[in-house]
């Protein structure tokens, strides 16, 4: 497991475990197919209870992050033995036997924890740093590999990747109700 600093450097390997103390409930939902994505994003949005612009902005950021995390687990992580992507982005698909994707979230009134785990174990520290470097060097308004990962790193507090080669990748962190100035788009 590793965490990244504001410049994309590894600051902690292994990263300290995420604590759920203070969270009234941790939600965990398995993904069975690409058809589940919209429903799961809606569930994440409903976990953020409260009214007002800060809560609405958090729901919007949560939907964006959950979408990116699920897209990566469904389409970017699955690779064949030569490292080629197995599924085209947006393709309808069901998980194959032995494949697992799980979305976890929790909200304590101030922080929304989000994590997606997959059973591919493909997101190495070098891959993450490579994607961040590409996106730091170029305009992020254009579509390119790793852009979603870059936005997770920019938007999420305590962003981390738990990587067990060939077995598991978990990506997660917190979104704040009242984001710090480090976050693009902060109120």
N, C-alpha and C positions, 0 to 999 in steps of 0.2 A: 504494500500500500504506500502511496506517496501523495504529498500535497505540493502545490505549486505557489510560488510567490507572485507578486504583481508583474514581474518581468518574465514569467514562465519558467523560472528555475526551480528545481526540486529543492524544497526546504526541509522536508521531513520524510524520511524513509526508514522505517514505516511511519505512516501518519498516525497520530493518536486516534483512538476509537471515538466515534461519534457517540455522545451521551444522549439518551432519551429522557433523562430526568427533567421534570418540568413539563413534559408533553403528556396531556391527558390521555391520548390514545394514538397508537401507531397503526396506520392502515397498511395492509399488504395485499396486493392483488396480482395473481398470475396472468400472464398474457398467453392466450392460446392461439391467436391468429392476428393478422394485421387488421382484421375487422374490429378488434377490441379497442383499438387506439383511441377513437373519438370518445367512446364511453368512459374509458379510464381517465382521459384528460378532463372530462366533465366531473368525474368523481373528485379529482384533485381540486378543481375549482370550488366544488361544494364544501370541501374540508375547510376552506378559508371562510370562516363565519365572521360576519360584520358588514357594516354599510359604510359608505363614504368613499371618497376618491382614493385613499391609501389602500383600502381593502380591494377595490376594483382594480387598481394598478397591480397589486400583488397577484390577483387572480389572472390578469393578462400575462404577467411575467411567468407565472407558474405554468400556464397553458403552453407558452412558447418553450419553456425548458423541458416540460414533460414530453412535448411533441418531438423535440430534437433528440432527447434521450431515447425515446421509444424507436424513432426512425433509425438511430445508430444501432440499437440492439437488433432490430428486425432486418436491416438491409446492409449496414456497413460491417458489422461483426462477422456474419456468416461468410466464411471463405473456404474454398476447396483446398486440397493438399498443395497446390501450386501457389496459393495465396490470392487467387482470383475471386472476386465478389460473386456469390452464388445467385443472389436475387437482385433484380432491378428495383431501384427506389420506386415506391408506390405500387408495386406488383402485389396483388392479393396473394396471401400465402398463409398456410397453417404451420405451426411449429412441427418439426419432425420429431420422431421418437427420441427421447434423451435430451432434446433441446429444452432449455428453460429460460424464460424471461420473467422477471418479477419487478413490479413497481411498488415502492414503499414511500409513504409520506406521513407527516405529522405536523400539526400546527398548535403552537402554544399561546397564540394571541399576538405574538411579536415576530416569531420566526416560523417559516415553513421549511421543513426538512424534506428534500426530495432525493430519491435514489432509484436507479434502475440497474439491475444485475442481469447478466446473460451468462450462458454456459459455454461461451466460445473462448474466452481468455486470450483476446487478440490485442488489447490496447496497452502496449508497452510504454514505459516512460519515454523512450526515444521517439515513438510514434506521436505521443502527445506533444512533446517539445517541438517536433518537426512541424506539426499542424499549427501550433501557436506561432512559431517563427514565420511561417508562410503568411499567416493572417496579420501578424504585427507589421510585416513589411509591405503589405498591399492594402488597398482600399477594401474595407469589409462589406461594402454595398454590393459587390459582385459575388456571384455564386462560385465557390471553390471548395475543394476537399478540406474538411476540418473546420469549416466556418461555424457549424453548430457547436462543436466542442469549444471553439474560441469564445462564443457567446456564453456558454456555461461557465467557463473560467472567469469571464468578465463580470457576469451578473451574480454568481453564487459566492457567498461568504464561506470560507473554509472548504473550498472545492477540493475534492480528492478523487483518486482513482485507486481501487483495490484490484490488483492484477495478479492472477495465478495462471501462468502460461498454459494455454490449451484447456483450461478448466473453468475459469470464471473471471469476469470483469464486472466490477461495480463502480458506477460513477455517481457522485452525489455532492451535496452541500446544502447550504441554507439560502433562502431568499428572505430578506427582511421586510417587515411591514413598512418601516420607515428607513429606506435604504441610505447607506452612506454615500458620500460624494464619489467614491471610486466606481460606482456602478453607472454605466451609461444609461441615460434615460431616467435617472433618479429625479424624483419630484423636487 
